[in-house]
């Protein structure tokens, strides 16, 4: 009988300890340095997108500050936190350019022949699915991933600044340091329209990627 009471008393203590530990994991400062995805200069017109993100996590609230340069001027750029939560992902290297027939590839591309560009689908196995859409208004879930009208526009010099506090899913908060930030959208020289919005391939083309790391 005495033994049973001890077990009952011990249980709430265990709960308190694990709640405390969860809070500690889901708070802190993180950053990511965004660098161009490897690519052939002739295929993408010499895109050279760099950026810096600082992220402050409090519970599930993520305060994001991000600046980037070298983007297609005057146009919105999709930006996401990507990654398979609970597994360590990485930004793709040029070996991802396999060109196996991405459904959104322009019809001129030849399947199996690398085209010098890592497309949305080719980069996917490295940087994983969308976890958070860094929109300026409204929903921030993966379903807003291509709502380009709600992403921040680069200015006339191709610079972009983004700041928003968003509430992220619990699994994203807990595993933030496994994830990545990816910036999309480039006007390619292969079409004459000088816009990244003329095809899904251009609008979704990953142009910079940075792995999120916790500041120590
Ligand atoms: Cu993305």
Boltz pocket constraint, residues with backbone or C-beta under 6 A from the ligand:
constraints:
  - pocket:
      binder: B
      contacts: [[A, 78], [A, 79], [A, 80], [A, 81], [A, 82], [A, 130], [A, 182], [A, 183], [A, 184]]
      max_distance: 6.0
